[in-house]
Amino acid sequence: MDSNNQYPDYVEKTIELIVSKGQEPIRLDVYITNAIANATRNKVQLAIDNEQVHVDGIARKGSYKVKPGDVITCVFMRPPPLELLPEDIPLSILYEDEYLLVINKPAGLVVHPGFGNRYGTLVNAVLWHIGHREAIPLLGYSEEEDESEISLPVDDFIDAVNISDDILRPGIVHRLDKDTSGLMVISKQSSITPQLTKQFADRTVQREYVALAWGIVKKDHDIIENQLAPSPRNRKIFSVVNKGGKIAKTEYVTRSRGHFASLLQVKLHTGRTHQIRVHCSSIHHPLIGDVSYGGNAIAYTGIKSTALKRKAQECLEIMKRQALHARILGFQHPITQEHLLFEQPPPVDFIQVAELAEIQIPDDLLVFYPQTK
């Protein structure tokens, strides 16, 4: 399997359904959707359109009315079982001992495997780094569970089995979005994972971010506090809600302002998914390059000159992700009890965009600590 291919070869699966006596005449697509677990009407209809569904050996339309005794044959494709595959992926390691390591994660690196990102993740890299060479089958997987999850048709990838996050992310005690760069601590021994996780849960960990937001942020300092919940229009992103969400609190300081963007220094008082990105968008200053929250277009109407508009557009061409970097990470070592502190300045794309916007990055945000070798 090519580790660059996030969608592995599917395994063909044939399911045969025999319509029972007394069955009311209903549409074929409705019957299959009701008969097979986790099959949706759209997926079933697509399979029918692709002639993957036959009744008594004949490809039928979704409008066909089933009758008792019909033999329905459905050919589905499902992904193979998940496994953790150690991969020789370079890591920028700032600190390591026998218990943990601290890395500077590049933008574009997914933290842990999932059904749509089986390979090329931070977990795959860490497994290789600590000496694993063989694929690790995931505990909790069973053929029985896999049978209930059907992919329709060949090019539609869904979860093959319901496996908990803890199994998929060994050693991961906190996460950064795929396209957020910056500092992460990773447990190398399962015995200390709960101790590190608790520090994040108790908010005793020092974490600070820097971000480039569209527009001229007026306030020098502010705290945004509200509730966040999955967006009803797209469950993969989040939005501010009046009730029914989880409390989210973000504090920021505006460190510098340019012609069409601002540099923010951000602290999280809670740790909700996409919190900084949602909050910046909610105050009409989405992060530059943020596709999910309105930052992938020029989100500032105050640009007057053509030259500045060209520069703003160039920022988008450089910043192919949200302009967000986890700059500071500090925590207590769970074994030695030593307080460890790390600082990493933002990467090249971030600095290039700041220069285009004529944003001055203060010297204290460009510190390396501890000094890299």
C-alpha positions in Angstrom: 0.0 0.0 0.0 1.3 3.4 -0.9 1.4 5.5 2.3 0.6 8.6 0.3 -2.8 7.1 -0.6 -5.2 7.9 2.2 -7.9 5.8 0.7 -6.7 2.1 0.5 -7.9 -0.5 -1.9 -11.4 -1.6 -1.2 -12.5 -5.1 -0.6 -15.5 -6.3 -2.6 -18.5 -7.4 -0.5 -21.7 -8.9 -1.9 -24.9 -8.9 0.2 -27.9 -10.9 -0.8 -31.4 -9.9 0.3 -34.5 -12.0 -0.2 -37.8 -10.1 0.1 -40.0 -11.8 2.7 -43.5 -12.9 2.3 -46.1 -10.2 3.0 -43.7 -7.4 2.1 -45.6 -4.3 0.8 -44.5 -3.2 -2.7 -42.1 -0.3 -1.9 -39.3 1.3 -4.0 -36.1 -0.7 -4.4 -33.9 2.1 -3.1 -36.1 2.5 0.0 -36.1 -1.2 0.7 -32.3 -1.5 0.6 -31.8 1.6 2.7 -34.0 0.1 5.4 -32.5 -3.4 5.1 -28.8 -2.6 5.4 -27.3 -0.9 8.4 -25.6 2.5 7.7 -26.7 2.6 4.1 -28.2 6.0 3.1 -30.7 6.7 0.4 -28.2 8.8 -1.6 -25.5 6.1 -1.5 -28.0 3.3 -2.4 -29.3 5.4 -5.3 -25.7 5.9 -6.5 -25.0 2.2 -6.4 -28.2 1.5 -8.4 -27.1 4.1 -11.0 -23.8 2.3 -11.2 -25.6 -1.0 -11.8 -24.2 -2.5 -8.6 -27.7 -3.7 -7.5 -29.6 -6.4 -9.3 -33.0 -8.0 -8.7 -33.1 -11.7 -9.9 -30.0 -11.0 -11.9 -31.3 -7.9 -13.7 -30.1 -4.3 -12.9 -33.2 -2.3 -11.8 -33.9 1.4 -11.2 -34.5 2.8 -7.8 -38.2 3.2 -8.6 -38.7 -0.6 -9.1 -41.3 -1.9 -6.6 -40.0 -5.0 -4.7 -42.2 -8.0 -4.3 -42.1 -11.1 -2.1 -39.5 -13.6 -3.2 -37.3 -11.1 -5.1 -33.6 -11.9 -4.7 -31.7 -8.6 -4.5 -27.9 -8.7 -4.9 -25.9 -5.7 -3.8 -22.2 -5.4 -4.6 -20.5 -3.0 -2.2 -16.9 -2.0 -1.6 -15.6 -1.6 1.9 -12.2 -0.4 3.2 -9.9 -2.9 4.9 -9.5 -2.9 8.7 -7.7 0.0 10.2 -4.1 -0.6 11.5 -1.4 1.7 12.8 1.5 1.6 10.3 4.9 3.0 11.5 6.3 5.3 8.9 9.7 7.0 8.5 8.4 10.6 8.5 10.9 13.3 9.7 10.0 15.0 12.9 11.3 18.4 14.2 12.1 17.2 17.8 12.9 19.9 20.3 13.1 17.7 23.4 13.1 14.0 24.1 13.7 11.6 27.0 12.5 8.1 27.7 9.0 9.4 28.7 8.0 12.0 26.2 9.0 14.2 23.3 8.2 17.7 22.2 7.9 18.5 18.5 7.3 21.5 16.3 4.5 20.2 14.1 4.5 21.5 10.5 1.3 22.7 8.8 -0.2 19.9 6.8 0.6 17.1 9.1 -2.5 15.3 10.5 -2.1 14.3 14.2 -3.6 10.9 14.3 -5.0 8.3 11.8 -8.7 8.1 11.0 -10.6 6.4 8.3 -9.9 9.2 5.8 -6.3 9.6 6.9 -4.8 6.2 7.5 -1.2 7.1 6.7 1.3 9.9 6.9 0.1 11.2 10.3 2.1 12.2 13.4 1.2 9.0 15.2 2.6 7.0 12.3 5.8 9.0 12.5 6.1 8.7 16.3 5.6 4.9 16.1 8.6 4.6 13.7 10.7 7.0 15.8 10.3 5.0 19.0 11.3 1.8 17.2 8.1 0.1 15.9 8.5 -1.4 12.5 5.5 -3.7 12.1 1.9 -2.6 11.5 -0.2 -2.7 14.7 -3.7 -4.1 14.3 -6.2 -2.0 16.2 -7.7 -3.5 19.3 -11.5 -3.6 19.2 -11.8 -4.4 15.5 -14.0 -7.4 14.6 -15.4 -8.8 11.4 -18.8 -8.6 12.9 -18.5 -4.8 13.4 -17.1 -4.4 9.9 -20.0 -6.2 8.4 -22.4 -3.6 9.6 -20.5 -0.7 7.8 -21.1 -0.6 4.1 -19.5 1.7 1.6 -21.6 2.6 -1.4 -20.3 2.8 -4.1 -16.6 2.2 -4.7 -15.5 5.8 -4.5 -17.5 6.7 -1.3 -15.3 6.2 1.8 -17.0 5.9 5.2 -15.8 4.5 8.5 -15.2 0.7 8.4 -15.6 0.2 12.2 -16.4 2.3 15.2 -13.1 2.6 17.1 -12.4 4.9 20.0 -10.1 7.9 19.7 -7.8 6.5 22.4 -6.9 3.5 20.2 -6.3 5.7 17.2 -4.1 8.2 18.9 -1.6 6.5 21.3 0.5 9.1 23.1 -1.5 12.0 21.8 -2.6 14.1 24.8 -3.6 17.2 22.9 -4.2 18.1 19.2 -3.5 20.8 16.7 -5.6 21.1 13.5 -3.9 19.6 10.4 -3.1 23.1 9.0 -2.0 24.6 12.3 1.7 24.6 12.9 3.5 24.6 16.3 4.4 22.9 19.5 3.1 19.6 20.7 4.0 17.2 23.6 3.6 13.5 23.0 3.7 10.7 25.5 6.1 7.8 24.8 4.8 5.7 27.7 1.2 4.9 28.3 1.8 5.2 32.1 2.3 8.9 31.9 -0.3 9.7 29.3 -3.1 10.3 31.9 -0.9 12.7 33.9 -0.2 14.8 30.8 -3.8 14.7 29.7 -4.9 15.9 33.1 -2.6 19.0 32.9 -4.4 20.0 29.7 -7.8 19.2 31.2 -7.0 21.3 34.3 -5.7 24.2 32.2 -2.3 24.2 34.0 -0.4 24.0 30.7 1.0 27.2 29.2 -0.2 27.5 25.6 0.0 30.6 23.4 -0.7 31.1 19.7 0.0 33.8 17.2 -2.4 34.4 14.3 -2.7 36.7 11.3 -6.3 37.9 10.9 -7.9 39.9 8.1 -8.6 43.5 8.8 -7.6 46.1 11.4 -8.5 44.7 14.8 -9.6 47.8 16.8 -9.2 46.5 20.3 -5.7 46.1 21.8 -7.0 43.4 24.2 -10.2 41.5 24.5 -11.8 38.3 25.8 -14.3 36.5 23.6 -16.6 34.2 25.5 -19.7 32.4 24.2 -20.9 28.9 23.2 -19.7 26.9 20.3 -21.5 23.9 18.6 -21.3 22.1 15.3 -22.8 24.1 12.5 -26.2 22.9 11.4 -25.1 23.5 7.8 -21.8 21.6 8.0 -21.1 19.3 10.9 -17.4 19.5 10.2 -17.2 23.1 11.3 -18.4 25.0 14.3 -20.4 28.2 15.0 -21.4 30.5 17.8 -24.7 29.6 19.3 -27.0 31.1 22.0 -27.6 27.9 23.8 -26.9 24.2 23.6 -23.2 24.5 22.9 -20.0 24.3 25.0 -18.6 27.4 26.7 -15.5 28.7 24.8 -13.2 31.5 26.1 -10.4 33.1 24.0 -8.2 36.0 25.1 -6.2 38.0 22.6 -3.8 40.9 22.4 -3.4 42.8 19.1 0.4 43.0 18.8 0.7 44.7 15.4 -1.5 46.1 12.6 -0.6 46.3 8.9 -2.4 47.7 5.9 -5.1 45.0 5.7 -4.3 42.5 8.5 -3.5 42.3 12.2 -1.1 40.1 14.3 -2.8 38.6 17.3 -1.3 36.9 20.3 -3.8 34.4 21.6 -4.4 32.4 24.8 -7.1 29.7 25.2 -9.0 29.5 28.5 -10.9 26.6 27.1 -9.9 24.1 24.4 -12.8 23.7 22.0 -12.3 22.4 18.4 -11.4 25.2 16.0 -11.9 27.7 18.9 -9.5 30.4 17.8 -10.6 30.2 14.2 -14.3 30.4 15.0 -13.9 33.3 17.5 -11.8 35.3 15.0 -14.4 34.8 12.3 -17.2 35.7 14.8 -15.7 39.2 15.3 -15.3 39.6 11.5 -11.6 39.0 11.4 -11.2 35.5 10.0 -7.7 34.1 9.9 -5.9 34.6 6.6 -6.1 31.4 4.5 -8.8 29.8 6.6 -11.0 27.9 4.1 -13.6 26.8 6.7 -14.2 30.2 8.3 -14.1 32.8 5.5 -10.4 33.6 5.4 -9.7 32.1 2.0 -10.7 35.3 0.3 -9.8 38.9 1.0 -12.0 39.6 4.0 -11.3 43.3 4.5 -13.2 46.0 2.6 -10.9 48.8 3.6 -8.2 48.1 1.0 -8.3 51.1 -1.3 -5.3 50.8 -3.6 -4.8 48.3 -6.4 -1.2 47.7 -5.2 -2.5 46.7 -1.7 -5.1 44.4 -3.2 -2.4 42.7 -5.2 -0.4 42.2 -2.0 -3.5 40.8 -0.2 -4.1 38.4 -3.0 -0.5 37.3 -2.9 -0.9 36.6 0.8 -3.6 34.0 -0.1 -1.3 32.5 -2.7 1.4 32.0 0.0 -0.9 31.0 2.9 -2.5 27.8 1.8 -3.8 27.2 5.3 -5.1 29.2 8.3 -2.4 31.6 9.6 -2.2 30.1 13.1 0.8 28.9 15.0 1.2 27.3 18.5 4.1 29.4 19.7 4.5 28.5 23.4 4.1 25.3 25.3 4.9 24.8 29.0 4.1 22.0 31.3 5.3 20.0 34.3 7.2 16.8 33.5 5.1 14.0 35.0 8.2 12.1 36.3 10.9 14.7 37.1 8.3 17.4 38.1 10.5 19.9 36.2 8.7 22.7 34.5 9.5 22.6 30.8 9.0 25.6 28.6 9.3 25.8 24.8 8.9 28.7 22.3 9.0 28.4 18.5 8.5 31.4 16.2 6.1 31.1 13.3 7.2 29.4 10.1 8.2 30.9 6.8 4.8 31.3 5.2 3.5 33.1 8.3 6.4 35.6 8.3 6.2 36.1 4.5 2.5 37.1 4.8 3.2 39.4 7.7 5.9 41.2 5.6 3.4 41.6 2.7 0.9 43.1 5.0 3.6 45.3 6.5 3.0 43.8 9.9 5.9 44.2 12.3 6.4 41.0 14.3 7.8 42.0 17.7 11.1 40.4 18.6 9.7 38.6 21.6 7.5 36.5 19.2 10.6 35.4 17.3 12.3 33.7 20.2 13.6 30.1 20.0 13.5 28.5 23.4 15.3 26.3 24.2 17.9 27.0 21.5 17.7 24.5 18.7 20.9 22.6 17.8 
